[in-house]
Amino acid sequence: MERQTLMQNQMRERQMAMQIAWSREFLKYYSTFFSLAALGLTIWWAESIMVSEHDRLDLPHGVANFPSIEKARRAKSSLSSHFEK
């Protein structure tokens, strides 16, 4: 009788271990799927915004280039030299 009780307890522990292992695997696959799905949807949505709202993504004064930077620097240095006098 005692041996049967021990065997039943051992079987119950094994079943619980199997359920825990299955739950862990299920959670791993479930979270992986939804993480990849969320990442894919985020990338798709960003691409969609970049295509449909391209005018909002442009820089307000255009792309900075060397002549425009030099012009702004010279204007700033000439202003500061006028204030020093």
Backbone as CSV, one residue per row, in Angstrom:
resi,resn,N_x,N_y,N_z,CA_x,CA_y,CA_z,C_x,C_y,C_z
1,MET,0.824,-1.193,0.000,0.000,0.000,0.000,0.873,1.262,0.000
2,GLU,1.896,1.224,0.828,2.795,2.372,0.909,3.538,2.566,-0.411
3,ARG,3.893,1.459,-1.022,4.604,1.536,-2.303,3.708,2.147,-3.382
4,GLN,2.452,1.797,-3.377,1.507,2.358,-4.344,1.328,3.866,-4.118
5,THR,1.268,4.292,-2.887,1.149,5.719,-2.563,2.382,6.484,-3.033
6,LEU,3.559,5.905,-2.807,4.791,6.540,-3.275,4.807,6.651,-4.797
7,MET,4.362,5.588,-5.469,4.336,5.600,-6.918,3.327,6.638,-7.434
8,GLN,2.182,6.742,-6.786,1.191,7.741,-7.188,1.726,9.162,-6.989
9,ASN,2.410,9.389,-5.887,3.001,10.707,-5.642,4.055,11.035,-6.694
10,GLN,4.863,10.027,-7.021,5.894,10.240,-8.029,5.260,10.538,-9.394
11,MET,4.208,9.831,-9.740,3.516,10.076,-11.005,2.881,11.469,-11.017
12,ARG,2.302,11.871,-9.903,1.703,13.200,-9.807,2.781,14.285,-9.968
13,GLU,3.949,14.074,-9.352,5.049,15.029,-9.483,5.536,15.106,-10.929
14,ARG,5.594,13.967,-11.593,6.019,13.955,-12.996,5.000,14.674,-13.881
15,GLN,3.722,14.452,-13.605,2.693,15.139,-14.379,2.767,16.651,-14.180
16,MET,2.992,17.068,-12.945,3.131,18.500,-12.666,4.364,19.061,-13.377
17,ALA,5.453,18.303,-13.360,6.667,18.748,-14.044,6.417,18.871,-15.547
18,MET,5.676,17.927,-16.115,5.354,17.985,-17.541,4.466,19.188,-17.846
19,GLN,3.504,19.466,-16.982,2.634,20.624,-17.193,3.423,21.930,-17.106
20,ILE,4.331,22.010,-16.155,5.164,23.211,-16.018,6.059,23.372,-17.242
21,ALA,6.649,22.273,-17.697,7.516,22.333,-18.881,6.714,22.744,-20.114
22,TRP,5.511,22.196,-20.267,4.665,22.554,-21.403,4.286,24.032,-21.334
23,SER,3.957,24.507,-20.145,3.594,25.919,-19.984,4.764,26.829,-20.331
24,ARG,5.955,26.452,-19.931,7.135,27.258,-20.261,7.362,27.302,-21.768
25,GLU,7.256,26.154,-22.424,7.444,26.109,-23.871,6.368,26.923,-24.579
26,PHE,5.129,26.768,-24.126,4.026,27.512,-24.727,4.251,29.010,-24.575
27,LEU,4.662,29.439,-23.392,4.927,30.855,-23.150,6.067,31.348,-24.035
28,LYS,7.094,30.532,-24.190,8.231,30.926,-25.025,7.795,31.120,-26.471
29,TYR,7.067,30.154,-27.032,6.623,30.269,-28.414,5.605,31.392,-28.583
30,TYR,4.704,31.532,-27.641,3.680,32.572,-27.676,4.327,33.954,-27.655
31,SER,5.269,34.153,-26.736,5.925,35.461,-26.636,6.806,35.732,-27.851
32,THR,7.458,34.715,-28.383,8.275,34.893,-29.586,7.406,35.302,-30.768
33,PHE,6.282,34.619,-30.938,5.382,34.939,-32.045,4.885,36.372,-31.953
34,PHE,4.390,36.757,-30.789,3.829,38.096,-30.671,4.901,39.179,-30.692
35,SER,6.100,38.876,-30.226,7.192,39.851,-30.325,7.555,40.089,-31.786
36,LEU,7.682,39.016,-32.545,8.004,39.164,-33.967,6.866,39.830,-34.730
37,ALA,5.628,39.492,-34.369,4.487,40.131,-35.025,4.460,41.627,-34.724
38,ALA,4.704,42.005,-33.475,4.723,43.428,-33.108,5.860,44.151,-33.817
39,LEU,7.014,43.525,-33.896,8.150,44.128,-34.593,7.836,44.312,-36.075
40,GLY,7.268,43.292,-36.691,6.909,43.383,-38.108,5.874,44.462,-38.373
41,LEU,4.854,44.536,-37.516,3.835,45.567,-37.691,4.403,46.962,-37.473
42,THR,5.316,47.099,-36.523,5.943,48.400,-36.282,6.762,48.834,-37.489
43,ILE,7.520,47.911,-38.053,8.322,48.229,-39.243,7.410,48.579,-40.413
44,TRP,6.343,47.799,-40.599,5.405,48.069,-41.682,4.756,49.441,-41.507
45,TRP,4.353,49.766,-40.285,3.695,51.046,-40.030,4.671,52.201,-40.268
46,ALA,5.921,52.038,-39.853,6.921,53.084,-40.079,7.154,53.291,-41.573
47,GLU,7.243,52.211,-42.324,7.413,52.328,-43.776,6.209,53.025,-44.399
48,SER,5.025,52.683,-43.920,3.808,53.304,-44.436,3.800,54.803,-44.164
49,ILE,4.203,55.206,-42.976,4.262,56.630,-42.633,5.308,57.329,-43.488
50,MET,6.449,56.692,-43.688,7.508,57.310,-44.491,7.068,57.521,-45.935
51,VAL,6.213,56.644,-46.444,5.740,56.791,-47.816,4.611,57.816,-47.894
52,SER,3.627,57.715,-47.003,2.442,58.565,-47.111,2.654,59.978,-46.580
53,GLU,3.547,60.169,-45.626,3.756,61.493,-45.039,5.201,61.949,-45.226
54,HIS,5.689,61.780,-46.444,7.083,62.115,-46.742,7.372,63.595,-46.512
55,ASP,6.398,64.462,-46.804,6.619,65.903,-46.647,6.834,66.299,-45.189
56,ARG,6.286,65.563,-44.259,6.485,65.872,-42.838,7.857,65.433,-42.332
57,LEU,8.506,64.558,-43.059,9.806,64.050,-42.636,10.966,64.887,-43.172
58,ASP,10.689,65.798,-44.103,11.759,66.641,-44.642,12.218,67.641,-43.594
59,LEU,13.482,68.031,-43.683,14.014,69.048,-42.785,13.411,70.406,-43.141
60,PRO,13.165,71.275,-42.170,12.490,72.547,-42.445,13.250,73.457,-43.410
61,HIS,14.564,73.501,-43.324,15.355,74.370,-44.191,16.173,73.568,-45.193
62,GLY,15.783,72.376,-45.462,16.509,71.535,-46.399,17.698,70.859,-45.727
63,VAL,18.419,70.117,-46.522,19.573,69.388,-46.014,20.734,70.362,-45.810
64,ALA,21.397,70.238,-44.678,22.544,71.107,-44.397,23.717,70.715,-45.290
65,ASN,24.354,71.725,-45.887,25.542,71.475,-46.695,26.624,72.465,-46.278
66,PHE,27.796,72.295,-46.806,28.930,73.113,-46.370,28.727,74.610,-46.630
67,PRO,28.279,75.015,-47.823,28.099,76.461,-48.042,27.083,77.108,-47.089
68,SER,25.986,76.414,-46.800,24.993,77.002,-45.891,25.530,77.092,-44.466
69,ILE,26.317,76.116,-44.050,26.912,76.147,-42.707,27.927,77.279,-42.612
70,GLU,28.751,77.436,-43.644,29.741,78.516,-43.648,29.064,79.883,-43.650
71,LYS,27.993,80.016,-44.411,27.262,81.280,-44.460,26.704,81.632,-43.085
72,ALA,26.123,80.652,-42.396,25.581,80.888,-41.056,26.700,81.208,-40.075
73,ARG,27.839,80.542,-40.205,28.962,80.802,-39.304,29.511,82.207,-39.511
74,ARG,29.645,82.609,-40.765,30.151,83.960,-41.053,29.186,85.031,-40.556
75,ALA,27.888,84.775,-40.745,26.896,85.743,-40.261,26.959,85.851,-38.743
76,LYS,27.121,84.744,-38.077,27.203,84.757,-36.616,28.482,85.448,-36.142
77,SER,29.601,85.175,-36.815,30.862,85.800,-36.396,30.845,87.298,-36.681
78,SER,30.210,87.718,-37.765,30.139,89.154,-38.045,29.224,89.850,-37.045
79,LEU,28.164,89.185,-36.609,27.291,89.761,-35.581,28.027,89.893,-34.255
80,SER,28.775,88.883,-33.897,29.494,88.941,-32.624,30.601,89.992,-32.668
81,SER,31.219,90.207,-33.844,32.260,91.238,-33.934,31.644,92.635,-33.853
82,HIS,30.420,92.820,-34.343,29.741,94.116,-34.238,29.363,94.418,-32.794
83,PHE,28.989,93.403,-32.046,28.612,93.608,-30.648,29.820,93.892,-29.765
84,GLU,30.981,93.410,-30.153,32.191,93.622,-29.359,32.696,95.057,-29.475
85,LYS,32.374,95.740,-30.534,32.880,97.105,-30.754,32.174,98.119,-29.936
